[in-house]
Amino acid sequence: MSSQTPRDRQMDPTPAGGLGSYPQWIGRVEWEQKGFDLRRDSVTVRNLHAQTSAAVDIWGRHKTQPISISVTIWPAKGFDAVAQTDQLGDSNLNYGVLSKKLRDAIDAKKDYVGSLEGFNDYLWNQMKSLTPVADKVVWSIELFLPKASVLGKGVSFTTLFGRSENMFFARDTLHVREIAIPTIVGINPHEREMKQLVVVSVWIELKELEQGISGWYGPVEQIVIKTVEEAFAKTLESLAAKIISNLFKLWVFHLGNAVDVRVKIEKPSAVIDADAAGVDMTRSSDATEKGSLAEMALDACGDREFETPEFPMMERLDDWMRRKGIS
C-alpha cells in the first residue's frame, strides 16, 4: 500500500511551473475559496487506453493492468478566438495537441512501478506546458482502473491541479465505483427474509497527503462490503451512516488528514418502475462540530492507536472491531 509524503509523490524533480514550490494539497472548501470555477471553456481527452503497473491489483500486488486516462484543461482564456476564425493557431490548446502530449507521456513511463499519486503528478508536469502560466488555469487528471475492484465497476483516482496567486494547489479524490453487494436491508417484512442487491459508491477526498491514498482501494472496498453484509439495516440512511462511521474509525483517522467521505447507496429493486432508488450522504472528518459523525467515531476509538483491519480479512469485521475494543 502507498505511503508517500507529498514531496515523495513527485516523479519529476523540477518544482512545479519553475516557481520553486510543489503544489499545496487543499480541500474542497479551500478550493472553492480560491475561485477555481469549472463552468467555463475546457478541452478534454477522455479514456485514453493503456496498460500500467503504477497501481496495485485487487489483491494488493503490483501487476500490469488496463488503465483509462482522462485529462481536462480549463485554460485562463477561452476559445472565442478559435470559434470566430474557425482555425487552429500554432499556440492554441486543442484535443489533438493534448492527446499527442498525453500519449507521449504515457509511453515514456510505460514501465513505471509506483503509485497513482506519482503517476498523476508526472502527467501533470507534462500537461502544464500546454498552457501559459496564468492564474485560474485548472487541470484534471483521472486514472480509471476497470479491474481494480472485487465487486464494483472499477476504481478511479482523480487529481485537480489549479494555479492561483502564483501558487499551485491540488485536490485528490479516490472513487470506488458501484460495489454490488447482496444483503438484508429494508423495513418491510418480506425484505427481512431474503437478501437483495444494494449498489454502493464511495468517494474519499483528502485535504493534505501525509500518506498516499491510491493504494488503499482494496481495504476501503473490504470495509464497505463487510459493513453492508453485517449491518442488517432497515434504512439506507442508517446503512450509509454506518459505512461512513466505519471508514472514519478504521481508515480515515489512520491517515491523520482532514477528509470528506461521500457514500451513495442504491436499491435497484426498491421501486418496481424505476431503475433504482437510493440516498447520498457526505460527511467531513472535522471533529470540532459537537455530535458530528467524526467526533463520535473518535470517541469510539478511545485512546487506542489507530489500526486498520488486515487485508484480505477472513473474519467478520464486527468481531474484529470488538476484539480491538472499537465500539
N, C-alpha and C positions, 0 to 999 in steps of 0.2 A: 504494500500500500504506500501511497505517496506521503512524503513528509517534508516537502520543500518549504523553505522560507521564501518570501517574495523575491529576494535577490537571487536565490538558488534557482528560481524558475527560469531565469534568463539564459537562453541558448546563445544569444548574441551579446558579447561583452560590451558593445558600444552603447552608451547611455541613450535613452530614447530621444530621438529628434536632435541629438547633439546638444541638448540643453543641460547636460551634466547631471541628470537625475533619472531615476526609473519611475514608472507610473506609481501613483499612490492609490491603493485599493480603498474604495469608499462604498457606502451602502446606498440603497435606493433613495432615501430622503436627501442625502448629501448630493447625489447625482442630479436630482430634480432641482435642488437649490442652485447648482452650477449653471442651470439654464440649458441643459442638453435636450433640446426639443427635436424629436424624431418625426414630427409631422411636416416634413419638407422633402425636397428633391433628394433622390438617392439612386444608386446603381447597385445591382445585385448579381452575383453568380450563385445559383442555388444547387446544392447537392452535386458537386463535382466529385466523382467516384475515384477512390484509390484504395490502396492497402497500407496498413500501418502496424508497427509494433510499439507505438507510443503509449498504448493503453493496455491494461490487463483484461483478460477474458473473464467469463462469468465465474471461473474458479480462482481468480487472482493471479493468473500466470501471464507473463509477457509472451503472447503468441500473436503472429501476424493475423489480422482480421480485417474485414472490409470497413471502410470509413467513408462518410459523405461529408464534404466540407462546403459550407455556405459562407460567403462574405458579402456584407453590405457596407457601403460607404456613403455617408451623408456629407458632402463637401460644404465648405463655408459658403461658396457661391453656387447657385442653382444652375439649371440647364437652359435658361432663357435664350442665351446667345445661340446655342446649337439649335434650339427649337425654331428660332426666327430664320436662320440661314439654311437649315436642313443639311448642314455639313459638319463633319468632324474635323476639328483642327488638330495639329500635332500635339498640342498640350492638353487636349480635352480628356477628361476621365470618361471612359466608356466600358461596356462589358467585355469588348474584345481585348482591350489592354489589360483589364482586371483578370480575365480568365487565363490569359497567357502568363501573366506575372504569378498567379496562383499555381498553375501547373508547374512552372519552372521551380518555384519554391518547394513544392511537394517533392518533385523529382530529385532535388538537391539533398533532401533529407529522408529519402525513402528507407534508409537503414537505421533511422534514429530509434533508440530504445530509451524511453524516459517517462515523461508524464504528459498528460493533455495540457496542463498549465504551461509547461515549457514549449510544447508544440504550438500552442496558440500565440505565445509571446514571440516565438520565432516568425510565424506567419505575419503577425502584425508589423514586426520590424521590416519585413519585405514590402508589405502593402502600403505602409505610411508614406513611402517615397512617391506614390502616385498622386498625392495631393499636396498643394502648397501648405507649408506650416502656418496655420492660422487658427484663431480661436473658433471654438464651436464645431470643429471637424469631429465626426464620430465614425468609428469603425466597429462593426460587429463581426465576430468570427465564431461560427458554430461548428463543432465537431460532433457528428452523429454516428454512433456505433450501433448498427441494427442487430448485432449478435451478442451484445454485452449484457442482456437481461435474461434471467431464467424463465420468468412467466410473463414478462412485459414485451412491449414492442420496440425496445431499444433504449439507449441512454444517449443524452446529448449533454455537451459541456460548452457553454457559451460565455465569451468574454466581450464586454463592451468597453472600448477604449475611447476616451474623449480628451480634447485639449481645451483648456480654459485658463486665462490669466497666466500664460506662459508656463503652464504645468500640465502634465498628462495625468489622467485619472482612469481607473478601471473598475469594472464590476464583474464578478464571476457568478455563474448560476449552473448548478447541476440539476438535470431534469431526468428522472426515471419515468418512462412513458407507459401508461396504460397496463399496469400489472393486473392480470385477470386471476382472481382468487375465489374459489368456492368456499362458502361459509354460511353459518346460521346467522341471519340478520333479518329484522322486521318485527313489527308489533302484532301482526295478525297471527291467529293460532296456527294456520297451515304453514306459515313461514318459520315456525319453531320446530317443524317436523322434518324438513328437508333442506339441504344446502342449496343456495342459489349463488350465481356469479355476481361479484362486485368487481368493478374496474377502478383501480387506484393509480393516480398520477401524483408525483411528488416533485416539487421544485425547492431547492435549497440554495440560498444566496448568502455568501459570506461577505462581511464588510471588509475584513482585512485578513490576509493569509499568514498565519504563523505556521500552519500546516496545510499542505495541499488537500484538496477535496476530490480531485478527479478519480483517484484510485479507490474511493470508498463506496462506489455504487453497489457493489455486491453486498457488503454489510448493511447498507441502507435498505436495499430491497429485502434482505432477510428479516430485518426488524419489522418492516411493513407487512410481509407475508405472515409471519408468526403472530403479530398483533391482531391481524384480521382473523386468522384461523382460530385464535384462542379467546377472542373477546366475547362472542355470543351476544353482541349488542342488539338492542331493539331499534335504535335510530342511527341513521348515517351521521347525524351531528355528533352523537356520542362516540361513534367509531372514529370519525375524523379527529376529534379532540384527543382520543386515546393514542392514535398514531403519532400525532404531533408531540404529545407528552413523552412517549417512549423515545422518540427521536431526540428530544431535548435531553432526557436523562442518560441515554446510552450512547449518544453520538455528538450532538451539538456542543454540549458543555465540555466534552473531552478535548475539543479544539481550542476552547478558550477565546472565541471570537463572537462579536455581535453577528446575528444571523436572522434572516427571515425564512420561515418554513411555510410552504403552501401545500395543502393536500386537497385534491379533488377526487370525490368518490361518486361513481355512478352505478345504478342498478338497471341493467338492460331489461329485466323482466318486470319492473315495478309498474309501469303504465302500459297497458296492452297495445294501445295505438300510438305509442311514442318509441323512438329508438332507445331512449334511456331517461331516467330521472336521477337527480343527484344533488350534492351540496359541494361547496367550495369554501375552504377555510384557510386563512392566513394568520400566522402569529409570529411575533418577534421574540427574540431571546432576551430582550431588555427586561430584567427582573426588578427594575425600580418601581414599576407600577404595582401597587398593592392588589393582590388577588389575581395577578396575571398567571397564565399557564407556566411561564418561565419561573416565576417565583415559587409556585407550587412544586415544580419539578426539582428546583434546587433544594427545597425543604425535604422532599422525598429522598434526596441523595444524602442528606445529613452531612457529616464531616468526613465521609469516606473519600478516598482517592477515586477519581473517575475511572471507570472501567468500561470497556466495550466487549460485548459477547464475542466468543471465538467464532471464526468463520472458516468453513461452514459449521453450523451448530446442529447437533443431533438431538439435544434435549429440548423440552418446551421452554419458551422464553420466560413465561411467568414463573416456572420452577427455578430457573437461573437467577431471576431477579430476587426471589425470596431468599435463595441461598446467599446472595450478596447483600441482603438487608436493604433492598431498594423497594420502597412501598409503592 
